[in-house]
Every structure is written in structure tokens, then in C-alpha cells.
Amino acid sequence: MDGLSARRGRRRTPRTTDSCHDLPVAPNLLARNFTAERPDQVWLADISYIPTGEGFLYLAAIKDMATREIVGWSMADHLRAELCIGALVMAIQRHRPPRGLVHHGDRGVQYASEPYRAVLERHGITQSMSRRGNCLDNAPMESFFASLKTENVHQVRFRTRDEARTAVFEYIEIFYNRQRLHSGVGYRTPAEVRASMEATTMRSAA
């Protein structure tokens, strides 16, 4: 009527990183050198989001730089520190990393919080942080989330958070870690790379 049409409002993109705080900030120990000679030497961490009919589902994930494996992850309907702590605890329980592991994330309040830093300290993990507002300082994590959304999330409209949880779990645990070939590790799967590296370590120790 009268040349008028309704415009659908765009869903506002959530801001997952809040670096405006007075909490301790760790130095950037990687300086974009995203390499590691063995598993559980360098882990990267970050947060993303998945839209659903019930609202956003937030995903915290931790990636091993030697194997490209997602070693820990956690999902919730909030962005509190517990979300990231859940991913970190999963990674630690699964892989029992040696002391001296470098954990790199952004300057977000979740990673700078005292509870998160306490878990790192308790397990002898050294914290590293990106420069403020510089996503390239954590580029491999950005790459993982881009793959997740291109290959999975953008293909489906999730009605509920539970639907999204199931899809993300299957993508990470069944596809990304065990089936997807990664160019950065010679077109092998993360599971294959970890098994090969751990076998080499065992032979060297024998």
C-alpha cells in the first residue's frame, strides 16, 4: 500500500569479548607464531555464538595447535566465566597437559577473571593474550569458528538451543576432530595427528 513495505529487523550480533575491565592482562607470548612441535604445548581459546529460535547459544572452545584438534568445549545460554572454565576443565581432564603449556586467548573478562586464572595456575599453564581488538592474534580460532558456521550452522535453522547443542557436538567430536582433513597438518585428521605424535614420543622414550 502506498509503496510501503515492512522491514524485518536484523538480529543484533552479540558481543562475546568485553576487554574493558581492570583485571590482569597477560602478555602476548605467541606474536602470531601459531606452531607447536607436540600436542598440549600450545592451546588457543575463544568464544562464538550460534543463533536459535530460543536465542543465542554460546560456544567456548579450545584448540591444540600441534594437532588442530578441539580439545575442550562448552556451551551455555550465557557469557559468564563458567562457560570458558567448562571448556578448559574438559581439555585438562581429557589430556592432562604437562606444566608449561601456553594458553592463548583474547583479553575478554572471562579469560581474565580470577576463577579462570586460578584453574590455569593450579595446572601450571602459562597464560597469553591477544592485543586488544586484534582478531588476527588468534586467527586459528577464528578459522575454526568460520568452518563450523560455514559447514554446519549456516546450513540449518535451529529451533531450540538443544538442537544446536546436538549439532555442534556432532560437528566437533565426530566430524572436525575425526573426519575432517586439515591442510595445516598434511591433510590428516586431528585424531590421526595426535595418535602419530604420541606414538613417536613413546618410541623416543623407549
matplotlib code that plots the C-alpha trace (Angstrom):
import matplotlib.pyplot as plt

x = [0.0, 1.3, 4.6, 5.3, 6.6, 7.5, 11.2, 12.4, 14.7, 18.1, 19.1, 21.8, 25.1, 26.2, 29.5, 31.4, 34.5, 34.5, 38.0, 37.1, 38.0, 40.6, 41.6, 45.1, 46.1, 48.7, 51.4, 51.1, 53.6, 52.8, 53.0, 51.1, 53.5, 50.9, 53.1, 53.8, 56.0, 53.9, 50.3, 49.4, 52.2, 50.0, 46.3, 44.1, 40.8, 37.9, 34.1, 31.5, 27.7, 25.0, 21.6, 18.5, 14.8, 15.2, 18.1, 21.8, 23.8, 27.4, 30.3, 33.7, 36.3, 40.0, 42.2, 45.5, 48.0, 50.0, 47.1, 44.4, 42.1, 39.3, 40.4, 37.8, 34.5, 31.5, 28.0, 25.6, 23.0, 25.3, 28.7, 29.8, 33.3, 31.8, 31.3, 35.0, 36.0, 33.9, 35.9, 39.2, 38.4, 37.3, 40.6, 42.6, 40.7, 41.0, 44.7, 46.4, 48.8, 52.3, 53.2, 54.4, 51.6, 50.8, 47.1, 46.4, 43.1, 41.7, 41.5, 37.9, 36.7, 36.0, 39.7, 41.0, 38.7, 40.2, 38.4, 39.7, 43.3, 43.1, 42.5, 45.4, 47.7, 46.7, 47.7, 50.9, 49.5, 51.1, 48.5, 49.0, 46.5, 46.0, 46.3, 43.1, 40.7, 43.1, 41.4, 44.4, 46.3, 44.0, 43.5, 43.3, 40.4, 38.6, 39.2, 37.6, 34.5, 34.3, 34.4, 31.8, 29.4, 30.0, 29.9, 27.2, 25.5, 24.6, 23.0, 20.3, 17.8, 17.8, 14.5, 16.0, 19.3, 19.2, 19.1, 22.1, 24.0, 23.5, 24.6, 27.7, 28.7, 28.4, 30.4, 33.3, 33.5, 32.5, 33.5, 36.0, 38.3, 38.0, 37.0, 37.8, 41.2, 43.2, 45.7, 47.8, 48.7, 49.3, 45.6, 45.2, 42.6, 43.4, 42.9, 45.4, 48.0, 47.7, 48.0, 51.1, 52.8, 52.1, 53.4, 56.6, 57.0, 56.6, 59.2, 61.6, 61.2, 61.6]
y = [0.0, 3.4, 1.8, 0.9, -2.4, -3.8, -4.2, -7.1, -6.0, -7.6, -9.7, -7.9, -9.7, -10.5, -9.1, -12.0, -10.1, -7.4, -6.2, -3.1, -4.2, -3.7, -7.4, -8.6, -8.8, -11.4, -10.6, -11.9, -14.8, -16.1, -13.0, -14.9, -17.8, -20.5, -23.5, -26.3, -29.4, -31.6, -31.9, -30.0, -27.4, -24.5, -24.2, -21.4, -20.4, -18.3, -17.8, -17.7, -17.9, -19.9, -18.3, -20.4, -19.8, -19.5, -17.0, -17.4, -20.4, -19.5, -21.9, -21.7, -23.9, -24.7, -25.8, -27.6, -26.0, -29.1, -31.3, -28.8, -30.7, -29.1, -30.5, -28.8, -27.1, -25.9, -24.4, -22.3, -19.6, -17.0, -15.5, -15.8, -17.2, -20.6, -21.1, -20.8, -22.7, -25.6, -25.8, -25.5, -28.2, -30.6, -30.1, -30.6, -33.7, -35.3, -34.6, -34.0, -31.4, -31.0, -27.9, -25.1, -25.4, -21.9, -21.0, -18.1, -16.2, -12.7, -10.1, -10.8, -10.6, -14.4, -15.3, -12.5, -13.5, -14.8, -18.2, -18.8, -17.7, -19.9, -23.0, -22.2, -21.5, -24.7, -26.8, -24.9, -23.4, -20.1, -17.5, -15.4, -12.8, -11.1, -7.4, -5.5, -5.7, -7.7, -10.9, -11.9, -12.5, -15.6, -16.4, -20.2, -20.0, -17.6, -20.2, -23.0, -20.9, -20.0, -23.6, -24.5, -21.9, -22.4, -26.2, -26.6, -23.7, -21.7, -24.8, -25.2, -23.1, -24.4, -24.1, -24.7, -24.5, -28.2, -28.8, -26.5, -28.3, -31.7, -30.3, -28.6, -31.7, -33.9, -31.4, -31.2, -34.7, -36.8, -34.6, -31.9, -34.0, -37.4, -37.0, -33.5, -33.3, -30.2, -28.7, -27.4, -30.9, -32.5, -33.2, -35.5, -35.5, -34.1, -37.6, -39.1, -36.4, -36.8, -40.6, -40.3, -37.7, -39.6, -42.8, -41.0, -39.7, -43.2, -44.7, -41.9, -42.6, -46.3]
z = [0.0, -1.0, -1.9, 1.7, 2.9, 6.3, 7.1, 9.2, 11.9, 11.9, 15.0, 16.8, 16.8, 20.3, 21.6, 23.1, 24.1, 26.8, 27.3, 29.2, 32.7, 35.4, 35.6, 34.9, 31.3, 30.2, 27.6, 24.0, 24.1, 20.6, 18.5, 15.8, 15.8, 15.7, 15.7, 18.2, 18.0, 20.1, 21.5, 24.6, 24.1, 22.8, 23.2, 21.8, 23.3, 22.1, 22.2, 19.5, 19.2, 17.4, 16.7, 17.6, 17.9, 21.6, 21.5, 21.2, 22.3, 23.2, 22.5, 24.2, 22.5, 23.0, 20.0, 20.1, 17.7, 17.0, 16.1, 15.2, 17.5, 19.6, 22.9, 25.0, 24.5, 26.5, 25.6, 27.5, 27.2, 28.9, 28.6, 32.2, 33.1, 33.8, 30.1, 29.4, 32.5, 31.4, 28.1, 29.9, 32.5, 29.8, 27.9, 31.1, 32.1, 28.7, 28.0, 31.3, 29.8, 31.2, 33.2, 30.9, 28.4, 26.8, 26.8, 24.4, 24.3, 24.0, 26.7, 27.5, 31.0, 31.1, 30.5, 32.7, 35.6, 38.8, 38.7, 35.2, 36.0, 39.2, 37.1, 34.8, 37.8, 39.5, 36.5, 35.7, 32.5, 31.3, 30.0, 26.9, 25.5, 22.2, 21.7, 22.2, 19.3, 17.1, 15.9, 13.8, 17.1, 17.4, 13.8, 14.0, 16.4, 14.0, 11.3, 13.4, 14.1, 10.4, 9.4, 12.0, 10.7, 7.0, 7.1, 9.7, 11.5, 8.4, 6.8, 9.4, 11.4, 14.9, 16.7, 20.1, 21.9, 22.4, 18.7, 18.3, 21.1, 19.4, 16.0, 17.4, 19.5, 16.4, 14.3, 16.8, 18.1, 15.0, 12.0, 12.9, 15.1, 13.5, 9.9, 8.5, 6.8, 7.8, 5.3, 8.2, 9.3, 5.9, 5.1, 8.0, 10.8, 14.2, 15.7, 13.3, 14.0, 17.8, 17.6, 15.3, 17.5, 20.7, 19.1, 18.1, 21.7, 23.1, 20.7, 21.6, 25.3, 25.0]

ax = plt.figure().add_subplot(projection="3d")
ax.plot(x, y, z, "-o")
ax.set_aspect("equal")
plt.show()
